Amino acid sequence: MGFLDTLKGLFGKGQALAKEHPDQVKAAMAKAEGLIDDKTGHKYTSQIQEGGAKAAGLLDGNNGATPPTH
């Protein structure tokens, strides 16, 4: 079994766990966003929030697309 096969297996397990426990994953992502924002001195807050929103969108099943604001 090669390295890529191992990564694919881990990715698949991660996807399965995220589908089973989306609330826990979202809470962990929010905590990570806050930690990263603090560590970067709040210089990249908007980019961090945008990345978090896209990741949450993937969990919600809309491929990371943000909903329209109008």
WOCORGI-V61694 format. One record per helix or strand of 2 or more residues. SS is the DSSP state (alpha for helix, beta for strand). FROM is the first residue (numbers start at 1). TO is the last residue. If there is no record, write none. Layout:
BEGIN
ss | from | to
SS | FROM | TO
SS | FROM | TO
END
This chain:
BEGIN
ss | from | to
alpha | 3 | 20
alpha | 22 | 39
alpha | 45 | 60
END
